[in-house]
Amino acid sequence: MAMTDHCPAVRIHLHGPFRLEAGDGRDLTPRSAKACALLALLALSPRGQRARLWLQDKLWSDRGHEQGAASLRQALSQIRRDLQGCAGVLITTRNHVALDPDRARPAPALPGAGEFLEGIDIRDPEFEAWLRSERMARQGPAPASDEAGGEAGDPPVALAGHAPGWGPGWGPG
């Protein structure tokens, strides 16, 4: 974590328009649709982590390897700038990109929040296929909070094929 990083946590809103919100309520949503898509891909990935090549394939499948890698680096730089004092939420290594599981959480899917990743329009066939699959998986009813392991009164969180929260390997226990 960077010494200047004073942001305790962020919430990632995946239903309705994509939004990234700091713990203090500041809107940290990246300006770029691809940056938002990249964060959504990470938020729904096992342990919040993906290989750089996997991300390149989903967002820049129509480009060569070098151009895709450069585009990913540029998007990651933009995300860090957009995160302001919360840049430590994003973890990058030579081969992987991740969200810090202690500092980034998906927001619950509230009733009436809207379509999953509403308004995200990425013209890449691989991303479009992923988005279509994720939306189809979310069309069923969300589990009741007590069935999903949440506290009584918590809103349900429905993530395709995953328990509420991050999915396998994320969260407590």
Secondary structure by P-SEA (a helix, b strand, c coil): ccccccccbbbbbccccbbbbcccccccccccaaaaaaaaaaaacccccccaaaaaaaccccccaaaaaaaaaaaaaaaaaaacccccccccccccccccccccccccccccccccccccccccaaaaaaaaaaaaaaccccccccccccccccccccccccccccccccccc
